[in-house]
Structures are given as structure tokens and as C-alpha cells.
Amino acid sequence: MTDMPYQSHPARRLDATMERPGARRAVIAAALLFLGIFLFLPLVSVFFEALRQGVGHYVSSVLEPDALAAIRLTLTVAAIAVPLNMLFGIAASWAIAKFEFRGKSFLITLIDLPFSVSPVIAGLIYVLLFGAQGFLGPWLSAHGIEIVFALPGIVLATIFVTFPFVARELIPLMQEQGTDEEEAAISLGASGWQAFRRITLPNIRWGLLYGVLLCNARAMGEFGAVAVVSGKIRGITNTMPLHVEILYNEYNFAAAFAVASLLALLALLTLALKSFLEWRHGEHIAGAVRH
Amino acid sequence: MAHGLTIPNPLRLSRPSIIPGYGLTMGLTITYLSLIVLFPLVGLVVKSTSLGWVEFWRLALDDRTLAAVRLSVSAAFGAALINLVFGVLLAWVFTRYSFPGRKLLDAMVDLPFALPTAVAGIALTAIYAPTGWLGGLAAMVGWKIAYTPLGIVIALTFIGLPFVVRTVQPIIEDLERDVEEASATLGASRLQTLRRVILPTLAPAALTGFSLALARGIGEYGSVIFIAGNLPYESEIAPLLVVIRLEEFNYAAATAVGAVMLAISFAMLLAINLVQAWSRRRYAND
């Protein structure tokens, strides 16, 4: 034990590629200060403000009928938008990863497009299509179909902003896995569907879960796109993020932060699951989704 | 695909495959992509052209629109610069140093991607308002952060925080220590090695992260509107102006501002693709 200090040669050898301890400590301190101010303070303040007027007020803010209606709507929207984008993501990655065709990278760029567009524009385009003054507005109102300021519009805007998540995760993963296993299965007489279910799906399941997780977090938390198409009718077309805004603008801060804290918990849960998947199944995840 | 068709089809298989399902999955992909993304976006373009050339430019070059677009772009630029510096720093700290809680902090960097923007917006406002924790400190020295353009930069810094970290981190992980050792052996100080050897290697990835953060910041809405103050010509961002025009039922003006923002998005997308192509070439050569 006494000769421990003399065994530190490998570490000493690396000194040339290390900063001096003082500099290292200063850089770490700067990093911690930045993260403290920009990440932890906002997160802590959500829960601090939510509980400022006591647990009783917190619970009643969350269980109030308009808040419950907002929670229900958010869950409904995610329950429609996420599976649709999941099916699309699987179909798109099958077509793109398992086959060779011209225009592939252009198609991938188009799939990524919603990430580059402001959420407000995502809402605007549906208002221009389906709103009262929109292209299809007169026809829709003549047939009594409501899209904008109703559930379909909220779902459409949510689908738009979460469009690339699953596809973006699955395409590089399936490209990396190649086509050998599926080709072998099909030569041995499996149908395309059997090859997908028995071979592809097990291979991509963790990546799929990862994509769905991120897609769901964004779907439940989307604000800008949904704000434009929802009309913000209390208890009817208010999602949770919109309900937060309304309470906040009414100076009902504790209630706004109470509902916001539920969304913050969802974000923390998403991060925890995401880290778990990266740690446990990292080799089955492309991790290309960085939005 | 039909036999004997001579029309050039960019999506036609360039190599035959025994795997079935191409027609079905490609058909689904194109249909869904067109219905959800392409047709609605084309609708915005068609609507702007229907305004007529003169009317469109009158609305797009309106003083208030220009002020809002300038603010969105410059605040996003400022925030992306802050993130460029701290992103590289954080990526370095997470990959090269070990200290308690490092893994947890590394995972937490993705919080801005996971936290709904409205939640981030009200939380940042609570902190930077004159009555808040940091806003109160700033007020003591006579500074105002929330309800000014500075507040917008703060919100966009939060939103763009993960981009540079996540683009630079894998590059630092792959750095060859030999090069640093060689540099040190040849007599370079550590600072010279960092500046002359390491930073140039990280530059393409950092620039990619910077442009991603910039693009995100220009279009950002939810986290900004609470902290911004939203005074026309002063602290009103472009996406908010779109919302205001829609609430006034001024669809023409909303369309014009929207088209300008869409054009900026496409320009940014092109820039990002160019930066990424350059970046990939650089790292492929190394």
C-alpha cells in the first residue's frame, strides 16, 4: 500500500494531454455554474413555485375540472399522433433502409423538414388550409366538419412537429443492420411480413422505443403549433401546455406552475428512460435524434 | 413499379431486391409525407403568391415585421454564440474530466429537448423577473433582464443548450491522444495544443451545433413569449407576430410573415447541410 504513489506512471504519462489541476478546476467550475444557472435553477423553480402556496393548493390546481380536461386532451392527442408517426416511421425506414433508389437523401431531408420549420408556421399552414378563410374552409363548414379550433387540428399540428422523431431514429439503425438477415429469411420461404415481424422488429425494438419516447415527450409538450390551431377554449381545446399559459396570463401563478410541474415530471421521466435505454441497449440505438 | 414504363422515376429501385414491401412502404411514406408536410407547406407558398407581388412585399417589408425578424435572428445568433462557447466547454468537461455527478449532469443536458417550451418559458420568467432569484440580483445593480431582448437571449440559450454539446462530444471522444502528445513533445504548451491542434479539429462539429441552435432559436416561440415583454419594434419576435396577425384575422399579413420565416428556415436548412457536408469531409480525411 505504501508504494501506491509510485504506481501512478500511466497517469503521469498522460500529463502532456491534461490541463494543469488549477485550470481543470476552473473549467469544471465554469461548466457547473453555467449548468446550475441554465438547467437547474429553471427546473427547481418550477417545483418551488408550484408548491409555494402549499400542497393543498397544488393538489386542487391539478384536480380542478379544466386542468383535468387539459390532461385528458393532451393524452388523447398523444395517443393518436404518436402511433401514427410510429407506423410512418417504420414504413419510411423500411423503404429507405432496405432498398436502393435514387433521391434517397432528398427524401430523408424532406422527412427532417418539420424540425427546421418554426412550430408557429406548423400551426399557420393548417389554419390556411382548414380555417374559415382557408382553401378548404368553406367546403368544411358547409359539411359541418371542424378541424381548426378542434381536436383534428390539434392532432394534425402535433403530428407535424413530431413527424421525424421515429423515422430519424430507425433509418440509421436499419441501414446499419443491413438486409442480410431479411434476405436469408425470405430465401428460406418467409413472407415479407414474417421477415419483418420475426427479424426486423426484434432487431429495432429498442431503437423504436427510443424514438417513440422522444416523439411522445414532444407531442405532450408542444406549445407553439398547438396554440395557433387550438383556439384555446377552456375545458375543450386546451392542452396542458396551453392551460399553463392561460393560468399564467390570469396571474394564477401557483396553479400554472402546478400543471407545469406535471409536464416537468414527464420530461424528467423521459430523460431517465432515455438514459436507461442508452446505457442498457446503447448498441441497438442509433441515437441520431438530437432534437 | 409498372413494367416497361420509360418515364424517369427518381424513386425507382436502382438495384433489384428480393425483399418485398417497397411499393407499399414507399407509397405510405410519400402519401403521409405529402398530406402532413408537403401540401400544407405548399399551401402557404400558394397563399403568399395569391397576395400579389406588390402586396406581399408591402406586408413582408413592413417596419414591424422587419423589426421582429431582425430581433428573432439577432437574439438567436447571440444565444447560439453563448452556446458555442459553453457547448464546447461542457463537451470537453464531460469527456475529459471526471468528477462526482458527471454522468447525471451529462444526461441532464438534454433537458431543454424534453421540457415543454411553455414550462421553460414561465420558469425562466420567474427567475429573471425583477422579483425573481436572479432578476432581483440584476435589479440591485440596475439591470433588467426579463421583458427585454436580453430575456429573449436567455430563453434561446436554454433552448439551444444541447446542440453544440451533442455535436462536439463524439468528436472529442474520438480524438487521438497521440496528436496531443506529439504536440506537447514538440514543445507546445497545453494552451497552444488546445488552440492550434484541438480547437481546429472541433470547429466543423461546433459550427454544425451552432447552426442547429441558431435555426431552432429563430423559430422558437413558447419559451420566449413569457419572458420577452412582447413590445412591438422592441421585444416582439417574428413567430409571435404571426400569432398576433392570426388573432387579428389578418391572414394576409400572417401569411407574409410566415413565408419570410419559411424562407429563412430553408436558407438555414441549406446552410446546415453545407456545414454538415464540410464537417463529414473533414472528419473522413482525418
HADDOCK unambig.tbl for C-alpha pairs under 7 A between the chains (distance, minus, plus):
assign (segid A and resid 16 and name CA) (segid B and resid 181 and name CA) 5.89 0.50 0.50
assign (segid A and resid 16 and name CA) (segid B and resid 184 and name CA) 5.94 0.50 0.50
assign (segid A and resid 17 and name CA) (segid B and resid 177 and name CA) 6.84 0.50 0.50
assign (segid A and resid 17 and name CA) (segid B and resid 180 and name CA) 5.79 0.50 0.50
assign (segid A and resid 17 and name CA) (segid B and resid 181 and name CA) 6.07 0.50 0.50
assign (segid A and resid 19 and name CA) (segid B and resid 190 and name CA) 6.51 0.50 0.50
assign (segid A and resid 28 and name CA) (segid B and resid 93 and name CA) 6.36 0.50 0.50
assign (segid A and resid 31 and name CA) (segid B and resid 89 and name CA) 6.81 0.50 0.50
assign (segid A and resid 31 and name CA) (segid B and resid 90 and name CA) 5.83 0.50 0.50
assign (segid A and resid 38 and name CA) (segid B and resid 158 and name CA) 6.02 0.50 0.50
assign (segid A and resid 42 and name CA) (segid B and resid 120 and name CA) 6.87 0.50 0.50
assign (segid A and resid 42 and name CA) (segid B and resid 123 and name CA) 5.18 0.50 0.50
assign (segid A and resid 42 and name CA) (segid B and resid 124 and name CA) 5.75 0.50 0.50
assign (segid A and resid 45 and name CA) (segid B and resid 123 and name CA) 6.08 0.50 0.50
assign (segid A and resid 46 and name CA) (segid B and resid 123 and name CA) 5.65 0.50 0.50
assign (segid A and resid 88 and name CA) (segid B and resid 29 and name CA) 6.34 0.50 0.50
assign (segid A and resid 91 and name CA) (segid B and resid 25 and name CA) 4.74 0.50 0.50
assign (segid A and resid 91 and name CA) (segid B and resid 28 and name CA) 6.86 0.50 0.50
assign (segid A and resid 91 and name CA) (segid B and resid 29 and name CA) 6.38 0.50 0.50
assign (segid A and resid 92 and name CA) (segid B and resid 25 and name CA) 6.30 0.50 0.50
assign (segid A and resid 92 and name CA) (segid B and resid 26 and name CA) 6.59 0.50 0.50
assign (segid A and resid 92 and name CA) (segid B and resid 29 and name CA) 5.26 0.50 0.50
assign (segid A and resid 94 and name CA) (segid B and resid 25 and name CA) 6.78 0.50 0.50
assign (segid A and resid 95 and name CA) (segid B and resid 22 and name CA) 5.52 0.50 0.50
assign (segid A and resid 95 and name CA) (segid B and resid 25 and name CA) 5.54 0.50 0.50
assign (segid A and resid 95 and name CA) (segid B and resid 26 and name CA) 5.42 0.50 0.50
assign (segid A and resid 100 and name CA) (segid B and resid 13 and name CA) 5.74 0.50 0.50
assign (segid A and resid 100 and name CA) (segid B and resid 14 and name CA) 5.65 0.50 0.50
assign (segid A and resid 100 and name CA) (segid B and resid 15 and name CA) 5.77 0.50 0.50
assign (segid A and resid 101 and name CA) (segid B and resid 11 and name CA) 5.60 0.50 0.50
assign (segid A and resid 101 and name CA) (segid B and resid 12 and name CA) 5.80 0.50 0.50
assign (segid A and resid 101 and name CA) (segid B and resid 13 and name CA) 4.50 0.50 0.50
assign (segid A and resid 101 and name CA) (segid B and resid 14 and name CA) 4.80 0.50 0.50
assign (segid A and resid 102 and name CA) (segid B and resid 10 and name CA) 5.25 0.50 0.50
assign (segid A and resid 102 and name CA) (segid B and resid 11 and name CA) 5.72 0.50 0.50
assign (segid A and resid 102 and name CA) (segid B and resid 14 and name CA) 6.70 0.50 0.50
assign (segid A and resid 103 and name CA) (segid B and resid 10 and name CA) 5.74 0.50 0.50
assign (segid A and resid 103 and name CA) (segid B and resid 11 and name CA) 6.33 0.50 0.50
assign (segid A and resid 116 and name CA) (segid B and resid 215 and name CA) 6.91 0.50 0.50
assign (segid A and resid 116 and name CA) (segid B and resid 265 and name CA) 5.91 0.50 0.50
assign (segid A and resid 116 and name CA) (segid B and resid 269 and name CA) 6.63 0.50 0.50
assign (segid A and resid 117 and name CA) (segid B and resid 219 and name CA) 6.93 0.50 0.50
assign (segid A and resid 117 and name CA) (segid B and resid 262 and name CA) 6.68 0.50 0.50
assign (segid A and resid 117 and name CA) (segid B and resid 265 and name CA) 5.99 0.50 0.50
assign (segid A and resid 118 and name CA) (segid B and resid 219 and name CA) 4.18 0.50 0.50
assign (segid A and resid 118 and name CA) (segid B and resid 220 and name CA) 6.35 0.50 0.50
assign (segid A and resid 120 and name CA) (segid B and resid 239 and name CA) 5.99 0.50 0.50
assign (segid A and resid 121 and name CA) (segid B and resid 258 and name CA) 6.08 0.50 0.50
assign (segid A and resid 125 and name CA) (segid B and resid 40 and name CA) 5.40 0.50 0.50
assign (segid A and resid 125 and name CA) (segid B and resid 41 and name CA) 6.20 0.50 0.50
assign (segid A and resid 125 and name CA) (segid B and resid 43 and name CA) 6.85 0.50 0.50
assign (segid A and resid 125 and name CA) (segid B and resid 44 and name CA) 5.83 0.50 0.50
assign (segid A and resid 126 and name CA) (segid B and resid 40 and name CA) 6.48 0.50 0.50
assign (segid A and resid 128 and name CA) (segid B and resid 44 and name CA) 7.00 0.50 0.50
assign (segid A and resid 129 and name CA) (segid B and resid 40 and name CA) 6.81 0.50 0.50
assign (segid A and resid 129 and name CA) (segid B and resid 43 and name CA) 6.85 0.50 0.50
assign (segid A and resid 160 and name CA) (segid B and resid 36 and name CA) 6.29 0.50 0.50
assign (segid A and resid 160 and name CA) (segid B and resid 37 and name CA) 6.62 0.50 0.50
assign (segid A and resid 183 and name CA) (segid B and resid 18 and name CA) 6.68 0.50 0.50
assign (segid A and resid 183 and name CA) (segid B and resid 19 and name CA) 6.24 0.50 0.50
assign (segid A and resid 192 and name CA) (segid B and resid 19 and name CA) 6.68 0.50 0.50
assign (segid A and resid 192 and name CA) (segid B and resid 20 and name CA) 5.53 0.50 0.50
assign (segid A and resid 192 and name CA) (segid B and resid 21 and name CA) 6.81 0.50 0.50
assign (segid A and resid 217 and name CA) (segid B and resid 114 and name CA) 6.19 0.50 0.50
assign (segid A and resid 218 and name CA) (segid B and resid 114 and name CA) 6.89 0.50 0.50
assign (segid A and resid 221 and name CA) (segid B and resid 116 and name CA) 4.38 0.50 0.50
assign (segid A and resid 222 and name CA) (segid B and resid 116 and name CA) 6.33 0.50 0.50
assign (segid A and resid 223 and name CA) (segid B and resid 117 and name CA) 6.73 0.50 0.50
assign (segid A and resid 223 and name CA) (segid B and resid 118 and name CA) 6.41 0.50 0.50
assign (segid A and resid 223 and name CA) (segid B and resid 222 and name CA) 5.99 0.50 0.50
assign (segid A and resid 224 and name CA) (segid B and resid 221 and name CA) 5.96 0.50 0.50
assign (segid A and resid 224 and name CA) (segid B and resid 222 and name CA) 5.62 0.50 0.50
assign (segid A and resid 228 and name CA) (segid B and resid 243 and name CA) 6.60 0.50 0.50
assign (segid A and resid 241 and name CA) (segid B and resid 118 and name CA) 6.07 0.50 0.50
assign (segid A and resid 260 and name CA) (segid B and resid 119 and name CA) 5.51 0.50 0.50
assign (segid A and resid 263 and name CA) (segid B and resid 116 and name CA) 6.88 0.50 0.50
assign (segid A and resid 264 and name CA) (segid B and resid 115 and name CA) 6.00 0.50 0.50
assign (segid A and resid 267 and name CA) (segid B and resid 114 and name CA) 4.94 0.50 0.50
assign (segid A and resid 267 and name CA) (segid B and resid 115 and name CA) 5.11 0.50 0.50
assign (segid A and resid 275 and name CA) (segid B and resid 107 and name CA) 6.51 0.50 0.50
assign (segid A and resid 291 and name CA) (segid B and resid 113 and name CA) 6.16 0.50 0.50
